[in-house]
C-alpha cells in the first residue's frame, strides 16, 4: 500500500471535500480523485461515496480512516523520537564520588541545565567502584572516577592527573612524630577491592611505609574525616585536601606527583547518545577551569 495514497485518503476523509483536500495537499483535484480510486481498487472496497454534492465515508471507509489515523499517529511519534536524538532532553544521571559532586559537578550543573533546559540532570554520589558499576549496568549514563577502570566495554577519557598526598593532623604529627607515624599508622585507606588499592600500595612501597595497623573506608571523604579526627594518616588526592593543607588543619608527610588520574567513563555503545555527548563535551571543556576555581 502506497503511504502517500493513504495520506490522501486520510485528508479527504477528514474534510469530506476533495477541493479542500487537494488544496491542503498541494495536488490538483483530478490527482486526488485518481489516488483515491487507485487505493479503492487496491483494497477492493469503496471508501468514499457521494450523494449529490455531499461526500461521505462508507462503512469500509470508516474502518480504513480509523487505521490510517493510527498509522500516521505512530509515524508522528517516530519522527518526534528521532528529533529527540538531535536535541538533549529527558534524563541524564551522572555517578561520581562525593568530592567530585560537591566541588566540580555542582558548579557545572547550572551551566548545563541553562544550555539544555529540557534535560533532567541527576548527580548520584558513589565511590569510584560503585560509579563504574552504575555506568556498566546503565543505572548511570556517565561517571567520573579516580584511578583506573577495568570493566569491559567502558570508554575512559582522562580529565586530569593529580598528586597523591600522605597526610595527618598537625596535632598528631607533633604528638607522635613522623617516624613513629610512618611505622605504626594506622593507615586509613580504601576498602579491599578498591580500584585505588594497588596504587596506594605502590606509593607506600616507594617510601618503605608498612603500617602495622590499617582502617578501611568506603570513600575519600570518609578517609579525610577520619584523619581530621586524628584517627591516623591517609593517602588522598591533593585536590581533596588542598583546603585543609592551606589552613594547616592537615599537614603533608609525603607527596607522590601525578599519581592519580581522574577520568570520565561511559559505555562505548552509548558514546553517540546526544545527552551523553552534550554533557561530556561541556565537562571536558570545563574541567581545567573547575580545578583552578577550587
VENQUI-V508703 format. One record per residue. RES is the residue in one letter. BURIAL is # if it has 16 or more other C-alpha atoms within 10 Angstrom, else .. Layout:
res | burial
RES | BURIAL
RES | BURIAL
This chain:
res | burial
X | .
X | .
X | .
X | .
X | #
X | #
X | #
X | #
X | #
X | #
X | #
X | #
X | #
X | .
X | .
X | #
X | .
X | #
X | .
X | .
X | #
X | #
X | .
X | .
X | .
X | .
X | .
X | .
X | .
X | .
X | .
X | #
X | .
X | .
X | #
X | #
X | #
X | .
X | #
X | #
X | .
X | .
X | .
X | .
X | .
X | #
X | #
X | #
X | .
X | .
X | .
X | .
X | .
X | .
X | #
X | #
X | #
X | .
X | .
X | .
X | #
X | .
X | .
X | #
X | #
X | .
X | .
X | #
X | .
X | .
X | .
X | .
X | .
X | .
X | .
X | .
X | .
X | .
X | .
X | .
X | .
X | .
X | .
X | .
X | .
X | .
X | .
X | #
X | #
X | .
X | .
X | #
X | #
X | #
X | #
X | #
X | #
X | #
X | #
X | #
X | #
X | .
X | #
X | #
X | #
X | .
X | .
X | #
X | #
X | .
X | .
X | #
X | .
X | .
X | .
X | #
X | .
X | .
X | #
X | .
X | #
X | .
X | #
X | #
X | #
X | #
X | #
X | #
X | #
X | #
X | #
X | #
X | #
X | #
X | #
X | #
X | .
X | .
X | .
X | #
X | #
X | #
X | #
X | #
X | #
X | #
X | #
X | #
X | #
X | .
X | .
X | .
X | .
X | #
X | #
X | #
X | .
X | #
X | #
X | #
X | #
X | #
X | #
X | #
X | #
X | #
X | #
X | #
X | #
X | #
X | .
X | #
X | #
X | .
X | .
X | .
X | .
X | .
X | .
X | .
X | #
X | #
X | .
X | #
X | #
X | #
X | #
X | #
X | #
X | #
X | .
X | .
X | .
X | #
X | #
X | #
X | .
X | .
X | #
X | #
X | .
X | .
X | #
X | #
X | .
X | .
X | .
X | .
X | #
X | #
X | #
X | .
X | .
X | #
X | #
X | .
X | #
X | #
X | #
X | #
X | #
X | #
X | #
X | #
X | .
X | #
X | #
X | #
X | .
X | #
X | #
X | #
X | #
X | #
X | #
X | #
X | #
X | #
X | #
X | #
X | #
X | .
X | .
X | #
X | #
X | .
X | .
X | .
X | .
X | #
X | #
X | #
X | #
X | .
X | #
X | #
X | .
X | .
X | #
X | #
X | #
X | #
X | #
X | #
X | #
X | #
X | #
X | .
X | .
X | #
X | #
X | .
X | .
X | #
X | #
X | #
X | .
X | #
X | #
X | #
X | .
X | .
X | #
X | #
X | .
X | .
X | #
X | .
X | .
X | .
X | .
X | .
X | .
X | .
